[in-house]
């Protein structure tokens, strides 16, 4: 199968994540990634200099998603439904790639400890904006938990036969339940 450069790069990211999740980051080599996608190691080096570069490219895409959400929230008029609209926007934009990224982070925490992503900081900024100034610390924590419902669903689904679609649906239900609880407070 003939691929262009972007397709090869995306396939390398996809395969690398699968191998990093299954075998671990340290146990996976660039040679294995290249073999799995049917290219030479030299061809893989054209796109990525190291396994760390592959991870950085994937994390960069997730970081961009959070930055876009933060910018979207900043451009919204304050309204009583802003929290719900923001949470649902975040959850409903969950892709297979985002789920793989969460699985990678869960499977390789040591790799992520050494990498500055901006994801947590920006998601925290989103939560701060939609919570409102002067909110109590418990409410702020619960809002962060709503945004992380997708992460919780991925972790809870480990070892089950749940499809990615079912994981996202469960995450949405959990987020809505937490939003209901926040409305009561």
C-alpha positions as CSV (number, residue, x, y, z in Angstrom):
1,X,0.0,0.0,0.0
2,X,1.4,3.4,-1.1
3,X,1.2,6.1,1.6
4,X,2.1,9.7,1.4
5,X,4.3,11.3,4.1
6,X,1.5,12.4,6.4
7,X,-0.2,9.0,6.2
8,X,3.1,7.3,7.1
9,X,3.6,9.7,10.0
10,X,0.0,9.1,11.3
11,X,0.4,5.3,10.9
12,X,3.7,5.4,12.8
13,X,2.0,7.3,15.6
14,X,-0.9,4.8,15.7
15,X,1.3,1.8,15.7
16,X,3.8,3.2,18.2
17,X,1.0,3.9,20.6
18,X,-0.4,0.4,20.3
19,X,3.0,-1.1,20.9
20,X,3.8,1.3,23.8
21,X,0.5,0.4,25.4
22,X,0.9,-3.4,24.9
23,X,4.7,-3.7,25.6
24,X,5.6,-0.5,27.3
25,X,7.6,2.4,26.0
26,X,11.0,1.1,27.1
27,X,10.4,-2.4,25.6
28,X,9.4,-1.1,22.2
29,X,12.1,-0.2,19.6
30,X,11.9,2.0,16.5
31,X,12.8,-1.0,14.4
32,X,9.6,-2.8,15.7
33,X,7.5,0.2,14.8
34,X,9.0,0.5,11.4
35,X,8.5,-3.3,10.7
36,X,4.9,-3.2,11.9
37,X,4.1,-0.4,9.3
38,X,6.2,-2.0,6.6
39,X,8.9,0.6,6.2
40,X,12.6,0.7,6.9
41,X,14.0,2.1,10.1
42,X,15.7,4.8,8.0
43,X,12.3,5.8,6.5
44,X,10.9,6.1,10.1
45,X,13.8,8.3,11.0
46,X,12.7,10.7,8.2
47,X,9.6,11.4,10.3
48,X,10.8,10.9,13.9
49,X,14.3,11.0,15.4
50,X,13.3,8.9,18.4
51,X,10.5,7.2,20.3
52,X,10.4,10.4,22.4
53,X,9.7,12.4,19.3
54,X,6.7,10.2,18.5
55,X,5.3,10.7,22.0
56,X,5.9,14.4,21.8
57,X,4.0,14.6,18.4
58,X,1.0,12.7,19.9
59,X,1.0,14.8,23.1
60,X,1.2,17.9,21.0
61,X,-2.0,17.0,19.2
62,X,-3.8,16.4,22.6
63,X,-2.4,19.6,24.0
64,X,-3.7,21.5,21.0
65,X,-7.2,20.1,21.6
66,X,-7.2,21.4,25.2
67,X,-5.8,24.8,24.1
68,X,-8.6,25.0,21.5
69,X,-11.2,24.2,24.2
70,X,-9.7,26.9,26.5
71,X,-9.9,29.5,23.7
72,X,-13.5,28.4,22.9
73,X,-14.5,28.9,26.6
74,X,-12.8,32.3,26.7
75,X,-14.9,33.4,23.7
76,X,-18.2,32.3,25.2
77,X,-20.6,34.6,27.0
78,X,-21.0,33.7,30.6
79,X,-24.2,31.6,30.9
80,X,-25.6,29.2,33.4
81,X,-25.1,26.3,30.9
82,X,-21.5,27.1,30.0
83,X,-20.1,24.3,32.3
84,X,-22.4,21.7,30.7
85,X,-21.7,22.9,27.1
86,X,-18.0,22.9,27.8
87,X,-17.9,19.4,29.4
88,X,-20.0,17.9,26.6
89,X,-17.9,19.6,24.0
90,X,-14.8,18.0,25.5
91,X,-16.3,14.5,25.9
92,X,-18.0,14.4,22.5
93,X,-14.8,15.3,20.7
94,X,-13.2,12.2,22.2
95,X,-11.7,10.2,19.4
96,X,-10.0,6.9,19.2
97,X,-6.7,8.7,19.2
98,X,-7.6,10.5,22.5
99,X,-8.5,7.2,24.1
100,X,-5.2,5.7,22.9
101,X,-3.4,8.7,24.4
102,X,-5.1,8.2,27.8
103,X,-4.2,4.5,27.6
104,X,-0.6,5.4,26.8
105,X,-0.4,7.8,29.8
106,X,-1.8,5.1,32.1
107,X,0.6,2.4,30.8
108,X,3.7,4.7,30.8
109,X,3.5,7.2,33.7
110,X,7.3,7.4,34.0
111,X,7.6,8.7,30.4
112,X,5.0,11.3,31.0
113,X,6.5,12.5,34.3
114,X,9.5,13.8,32.3
115,X,7.4,15.6,29.7
116,X,5.8,19.0,30.0
117,X,2.5,18.9,28.1
118,X,0.5,21.8,29.2
119,X,-2.6,19.6,29.1
120,X,-3.2,19.5,32.8
121,X,-2.6,23.2,33.3
122,X,-4.9,24.2,30.4
123,X,-7.6,21.8,31.4
124,X,-7.3,23.3,34.9
125,X,-7.7,26.8,33.4
126,X,-10.8,25.6,31.5
127,X,-12.3,24.2,34.8
128,X,-11.4,27.5,36.6
129,X,-13.2,29.6,33.9
130,X,-16.4,27.5,33.9
131,X,-16.5,27.2,37.7
132,X,-16.5,30.9,38.2
133,X,-14.6,33.2,40.4
134,X,-15.1,32.7,44.1
135,X,-16.2,29.1,43.9
136,X,-15.4,26.9,46.8
137,X,-12.5,24.4,46.5
138,X,-14.7,21.3,46.6
139,X,-16.8,22.6,43.7
140,X,-13.6,23.4,41.7
141,X,-12.4,19.8,42.4
142,X,-15.7,18.3,41.3
143,X,-15.6,20.3,38.0
144,X,-12.1,19.0,37.3
145,X,-13.5,15.5,38.0
146,X,-16.2,16.1,35.4
147,X,-13.6,16.9,32.8
148,X,-11.6,13.8,33.7
149,X,-14.6,11.5,33.5
150,X,-13.2,10.2,30.1
151,X,-9.9,9.3,31.9
152,X,-11.8,7.5,34.6
153,X,-13.9,5.6,32.1
154,X,-10.8,4.4,30.2
155,X,-9.2,3.2,33.4
156,X,-12.3,1.5,34.6
157,X,-12.8,-0.3,31.3
158,X,-9.3,-1.9,31.4
159,X,-9.7,-5.6,31.2
160,X,-13.2,-5.5,30.0
161,X,-14.7,-6.0,26.5
162,X,-16.1,-2.4,26.3
163,X,-15.8,-0.8,22.9
164,X,-14.4,2.7,22.6
165,X,-17.9,3.9,21.8
166,X,-19.2,2.4,25.0
167,X,-16.4,4.0,27.0
168,X,-17.2,7.4,25.6
169,X,-20.9,6.8,26.3
170,X,-20.2,5.8,29.9
171,X,-18.0,8.8,30.3
172,X,-20.8,11.1,29.1
173,X,-23.2,9.5,31.6
174,X,-20.8,9.9,34.4
175,X,-20.1,13.6,33.5
176,X,-23.9,14.3,33.3
177,X,-24.4,12.7,36.7
178,X,-21.7,14.9,38.2
179,X,-23.1,17.9,36.5
180,X,-26.5,17.2,38.1
181,X,-24.8,16.9,41.5
182,X,-23.0,20.2,40.9
183,X,-26.4,21.9,40.1
184,X,-27.6,20.8,43.5
185,X,-24.7,22.5,45.3
